[in-house]
Amino acid sequence: MPLPYVLLSAAVSLDGYLDDTGPERLLLSGPADFDRVDGVRASADALLVGAGTIRADNPRLLVGSAERRAARRAAGRPEYPLKVAVTGSGDLDPAANFWHTGGDKLVCTTDQGAVRAARLLGNTADVVPFGPALDWRALLEHLHDVRGVRRLMVEGGGTVHTQLLRQGLADELQLVLAPLFVGDPAAPRLFGPGPYQGGRLRLLETRRIEDVVLMRYAPTAPGSGPDATAADRHWLRTACELAALCPPSRTAFSVGAVVVAADGTELARGHSREGGDPVVHAEEAALAKTDPADPRLSGATVYSSLEPCARRASRPAPCAELILRAGVRRVVTAWREPDTFVESADGTGVLTAAGARVVVLPELEEVAKAPNAHLPG
């Protein structure tokens, strides 16, 4: 199911503490960065915080700039983004600023928490339960499918950031580093303990803003199970972009492929008809650039804009077989192969029968189809 683009935003000190340090709050950012944050808020469809942040900071969570609010209205959007509070217990202060400023409010909680939240808030906010324990993926699907949220800004706290990043649901981390030492062992840290996805984050941008530094990161490590992670979506988009590089053909699909190790290292990429070879397929081209003895292949993921082929006349082995021979056991694709050139193609069936996992992201299907719009069917 499609999910919103999830952006985590936070400011930290040099010793790794968040700026929500209780009643005597230490503001780590300055006016210029606050204005930047206001602009990011204005770009979002929804703003999300945990109940702990509401209790500790009593935020209003608004778009402060009148010009930005006017631009939202001119674009046919609500003046303020939807405000989302996440709580397991439903323990929310009905007098908090969060509920009495801005536009629409939503509480995402557990079955038990919904009873308490509804009793405390009344008609102040919509309350939606997500089972006996909070299900983040179901929550994000609800925001996307029911609330129309395509871009979600998450402003804390540390528990919320930790859960989203550990589950591979965060597309981007915007981190502002302030030139201060807090030194308080009781101050909250940005992330809590526990297992995170492996690999290094990809640095998207660094920017000086007065005396603080903005750093934007994106995860790179592929998922390992049946559910797609934010990194999976990134790499599959990359494969779809590669498909646009294919020399045009009326007798073959334009496909892009990327091979990525479990730690997020790109091992190879390729696209159909690459290097002047009129019949080479994308997965074939990418795998040809890897070392067959590379131990990382067994934990790698192949991203292909089109389902790997199960049968072909131009080469002895189809791409599904080449992937299995390489030792790869996870494939992420956007589009199942139609009957345009091969009837009843089922590369997914070949892969799964051999024990590989295939994940399909239909939200990228139209992007994958775009370089093939000239083909029949």
C-alpha positions in Angstrom: 0.0 0.0 0.0 1.2 3.5 -0.7 2.6 5.5 2.2 3.3 9.2 2.7 6.8 10.6 2.3 7.8 10.7 6.0 10.2 13.5 7.0 11.7 13.5 10.6 12.7 16.9 11.8 14.8 17.6 15.0 17.4 19.9 16.5 20.2 18.5 18.7 23.1 19.7 20.7 26.7 18.6 20.1 26.3 16.0 22.8 23.2 14.5 21.1 20.3 15.9 23.1 17.0 17.1 21.8 15.8 20.7 22.4 12.7 19.6 24.3 14.4 19.6 27.7 11.4 20.1 30.0 9.9 23.3 31.5 13.1 25.3 31.1 13.4 24.5 27.4 16.7 25.2 25.7 16.1 26.5 22.2 18.9 25.1 20.1 17.9 26.9 16.8 17.7 30.6 15.9 15.3 32.8 13.9 16.6 31.8 10.5 16.2 28.1 11.2 12.7 28.6 12.8 11.7 30.2 9.5 13.1 27.3 7.6 11.1 24.9 9.7 8.0 27.0 9.1 8.6 26.6 5.4 8.9 22.8 5.7 5.7 22.8 7.7 3.9 24.8 5.0 5.0 22.2 2.4 3.6 19.3 4.4 0.1 17.8 4.3 0.2 16.8 7.9 2.4 17.5 11.0 2.8 14.7 13.6 4.0 14.7 17.2 3.9 12.2 20.0 1.8 12.8 23.1 4.9 13.2 25.2 6.0 16.2 23.1 2.5 17.8 23.6 2.8 17.3 27.4 6.4 18.6 27.6 6.4 21.5 25.1 2.7 22.4 24.7 3.4 23.2 21.0 0.9 25.0 18.7 2.4 23.4 15.6 1.3 26.1 13.1 2.5 27.6 9.9 3.4 31.1 11.2 4.0 32.9 7.9 0.8 34.6 6.6 2.4 34.5 3.1 2.9 30.8 3.3 -0.7 30.2 4.5 -2.0 32.3 1.7 0.0 30.3 -0.8 -1.5 27.1 0.6 -5.0 28.6 0.1 -4.2 29.7 -3.4 -3.1 26.2 -4.2 -6.5 24.8 -3.0 -5.0 23.4 0.2 -6.1 24.0 3.8 -4.5 27.0 5.5 -2.9 24.8 8.0 -1.7 21.2 7.6 -3.6 18.4 9.4 -2.2 18.0 13.0 -1.7 14.5 14.1 -1.1 13.3 17.7 0.1 9.8 18.4 -0.5 8.2 21.8 -0.7 4.7 23.1 -2.6 5.5 26.3 -4.9 8.3 25.1 -3.6 10.4 28.0 -4.0 13.9 26.4 -4.5 17.3 28.0 -7.6 18.8 26.4 -6.4 22.3 27.4 -3.1 22.0 25.4 -2.4 24.6 22.7 -2.3 21.8 20.1 -6.1 21.3 20.1 -7.1 25.0 20.0 -4.9 26.4 17.2 -4.6 25.7 13.5 -6.8 23.4 11.4 -8.1 19.8 11.7 -6.7 17.5 14.4 -6.4 13.7 14.4 -5.5 11.4 17.3 -3.9 8.0 16.3 -4.0 5.6 19.1 -4.7 2.0 20.3 -8.1 0.5 20.9 -7.8 1.2 24.6 -6.3 4.7 24.1 -9.2 5.6 21.8 -11.7 5.3 24.6 -9.8 7.6 26.9 -8.9 10.1 24.2 -12.5 10.4 23.0 -13.7 11.0 26.5 -11.1 13.7 27.1 -11.3 15.5 23.8 -14.9 15.2 22.7 -15.4 16.8 19.3 -12.0 18.6 19.4 -10.3 15.9 17.3 -11.0 12.8 15.3 -9.9 9.7 17.2 -8.8 6.6 15.2 -7.7 3.3 16.9 -5.1 1.1 15.2 -5.5 -2.1 17.2 -4.3 -3.3 20.7 -0.8 -1.9 19.9 -0.1 1.1 17.7 0.6 -0.1 14.2 2.7 2.5 12.4 2.3 1.1 8.9 -1.5 1.0 9.3 -1.4 4.5 10.6 0.6 5.8 7.6 -1.6 3.9 5.2 -4.6 5.6 6.9 -3.1 9.0 6.5 -2.3 8.4 2.8 -5.5 6.7 1.8 -8.1 8.3 4.0 -6.7 11.7 4.8 -4.9 12.4 1.5 -1.5 12.9 3.2 1.3 12.7 0.7 4.0 14.5 2.7 4.2 14.0 6.5 6.4 16.1 8.8 7.2 14.4 12.1 8.5 16.8 14.8 9.0 14.4 17.7 9.6 13.3 20.2 12.5 10.9 20.4 10.2 7.8 20.9 8.3 8.5 17.7 11.5 9.2 15.7 13.0 6.0 17.1 10.0 3.8 16.1 9.7 5.2 12.6 13.4 4.9 11.8 13.8 1.5 13.3 10.9 0.2 11.2 12.3 1.7 8.0 9.4 4.0 7.5 11.3 7.3 7.5 12.1 8.7 4.1 14.3 11.6 5.3 15.9 12.9 8.5 16.4 16.7 8.7 18.8 17.2 11.6 20.0 20.6 12.9 23.1 20.6 14.9 23.6 23.4 17.4 27.0 24.5 18.8 26.0 23.8 22.4 26.6 21.2 25.0 23.6 20.4 27.2 25.4 18.1 29.7 22.2 17.0 31.4 22.0 13.2 31.6 18.2 13.4 32.0 17.7 15.4 28.8 16.0 13.4 26.0 18.1 12.1 23.2 17.0 12.0 19.6 16.9 8.2 19.2 16.5 5.5 21.8 18.3 2.1 22.0 17.4 -0.9 19.9 18.1 -2.5 16.5 18.1 -0.1 13.5 18.5 -0.9 9.8 22.1 -1.5 8.9 24.3 0.7 6.7 25.1 4.3 6.5 22.5 7.0 5.8 22.9 8.9 2.5 23.8 12.5 2.9 21.5 14.7 0.8 22.5 18.2 1.9 24.4 20.2 4.4 23.6 23.9 4.9 24.9 26.6 7.3 22.0 28.5 8.9 23.5 31.3 11.1 25.4 29.3 13.7 23.7 25.9 13.2 24.1 23.3 10.5 21.3 21.6 8.7 22.0 18.0 7.6 19.6 16.0 5.5 19.9 12.3 5.4 18.0 9.4 3.7 18.2 5.7 4.6 19.8 3.3 2.1 19.5 -0.2 3.5 17.0 -2.4 1.8 14.2 -4.1 3.7 14.4 -7.7 4.4 10.8 -8.8 4.6 7.6 -8.6 2.6 6.9 -5.0 3.5 8.7 -2.2 1.6 10.8 0.3 3.5 11.5 3.9 2.6 14.9 2.8 1.2 13.1 0.2 -1.0 11.0 3.0 -2.5 14.1 5.1 -3.1 16.0 2.4 -5.0 13.0 1.4 -7.1 12.5 5.0 -8.1 16.2 4.9 -9.2 15.5 1.8 -11.3 12.6 3.5 -12.9 14.7 6.6 -13.7 17.3 4.3 -15.3 14.6 2.9 -17.6 14.3 6.4 -19.2 18.0 6.0 -20.4 17.1 3.0 -22.6 17.4 3.4 -26.4 13.8 3.4 -27.7 12.5 0.1 -29.1 9.2 -1.2 -30.4 10.1 -4.8 -29.8 11.3 -4.7 -26.2 10.5 -3.0 -22.9 12.6 -0.2 -21.4 13.7 -1.3 -17.9 16.1 -0.2 -15.3 17.7 -2.3 -12.5 19.8 -1.7 -9.4 21.6 -4.3 -7.2 21.9 -3.1 -3.6 23.7 -4.9 -0.7 22.0 -5.4 2.6 23.9 -2.4 4.1 22.7 -0.1 1.4 25.8 -0.2 -0.8 25.0 0.0 -4.5 26.7 -3.0 -6.2 25.7 -2.3 -9.8 23.1 -0.8 -12.0 22.0 -1.3 -15.6 19.3 -0.7 -18.1 17.9 -2.4 -21.2 19.9 -2.2 -24.4 22.8 -0.8 -22.5 26.2 -0.4 -24.2 24.9 -0.9 -27.7 23.7 -4.4 -27.0 20.2 -4.5 -28.6 18.9 -7.5 -26.6 20.5 -7.1 -23.1 18.0 -6.8 -20.3 18.4 -4.4 -17.3 18.9 -7.1 -14.6 21.3 -8.9 -16.9 23.3 -5.8 -17.5 23.5 -4.9 -13.8 24.4 -8.4 -12.6 27.2 -8.6 -15.3 28.9 -5.8 -13.5 29.0 -7.7 -10.1 31.6 -10.2 -9.0 29.8 -13.6 -8.9 32.0 -14.5 -5.8 30.9 -11.3 -3.9 29.4 -12.6 -0.6 27.1 -9.6 -0.4 25.0 -10.9 -3.3 23.3 -13.5 -1.0 21.9 -10.6 1.1 21.3 -8.2 -1.7 18.1 -6.9 -3.3 17.5 -6.5 -7.0 15.3 -3.5 -7.9 13.8 -3.7 -11.3 11.2 -1.4 -12.8 9.6 -4.4 -14.5 9.2 -7.9 -13.2 12.2 -10.0 -14.2 11.5 -12.1 -17.3 10.8 -15.8 -17.0 11.3 -16.7 -20.6 13.2 -15.1 -23.5 14.4 -16.0 -26.9 17.4 -13.7 -27.1 19.5 -15.3 -24.4 19.9 -18.8 -22.9 18.8 -17.7 -19.4 16.0 -15.4 -18.5 16.6 -12.6 -15.9 14.7 -14.5 -13.1 17.1 -17.4 -13.5 20.2 -15.0 -13.6 19.0 -13.5 -10.3 18.7 -16.9 -8.7 22.1 -18.0 -10.0 23.7 -14.9 -8.5 22.3 -15.9 -5.1 20.0 -13.0 -4.7 16.8 -13.9 -2.8 14.9 -10.6 -2.7 13.5 -8.6 -5.7 11.5 -5.4 -5.6 9.6 -4.4 -8.7 6.9 -1.9 -9.8 5.1 -3.6 -12.6 4.2 -7.2 -13.5 5.1 -8.1 -17.0 2.2 -7.8 -19.4 1.5 -10.1 -22.4 2.9 -7.6 -24.9 5.8 -9.8 -26.0 5.5 -13.0 -23.9 2.1 -14.5 -22.9 1.6 -15.4 -19.3 5.0 -14.3 -18.2 5.5 -15.0 -14.6 9.0 -14.1 -13.4 7.6 -13.7 -9.9 6.5 -17.4 -9.9 9.9 -18.5 -11.0 11.6 -16.5 -8.2 9.2 -17.4 -5.4 9.2 -21.1 -6.4 13.0 -21.1 -5.8 12.6 -19.4 -2.4 13.1 -15.8 -3.3 10.9 -13.0 -2.0 9.3 -10.6 -4.5 7.8 -7.3 -3.3 5.7 -5.3 -5.7 5.2 -1.5 -5.3 2.2 -0.7 -7.5 2.4 3.0 -6.5 5.4 3.2 -8.8 3.8 1.3 -11.7 2.9 4.4 -13.7 6.5 5.7 -13.4 7.8 2.3 -14.6 5.4 2.3 -17.5 6.2 5.8 -18.7 9.3 4.9 -20.9 7.1 2.2 -22.5 4.1 4.3 -23.4 4.7 3.8 -27.1 4.3 0.1 -26.9 0.9 -1.6 -27.5 -1.1 -3.1 -24.7 
